[in-house]
Amino acid sequence: MEIKEAQEIIHRFYGERDRERGIWKNLVWLGEELGELYKAVRENKGIEEEIADVFAWLLSVANVLHIDVEEAFRKKYLRAEGPPM
């Protein structure tokens, strides 16, 4: 699966709710999921699930802001001269 495809899935299933919730509440959810990822890593359990949750909420935030995550990543990290330092 490509990032664009994942972003479209999140948009299709959660886009309306994400827009209604607004950017700030979506960012709070992203932060909460990031906290859960910290805890999962610390406890060494449920890490994959929490990574998936963080990724999904990041896609939600990007969708609300009308940012193509794959394109943003490509612009920043796949430049001819290599990744930024």
Secondary structure by P-SEA (a helix, b strand, c coil): ccaaaaaaaaaaccaaaaaaacaaaaaaaaaaaaaaaaaaaaaccaaaaaaaaaaaaaaaaaaaacccaaaaaaacccccccccc
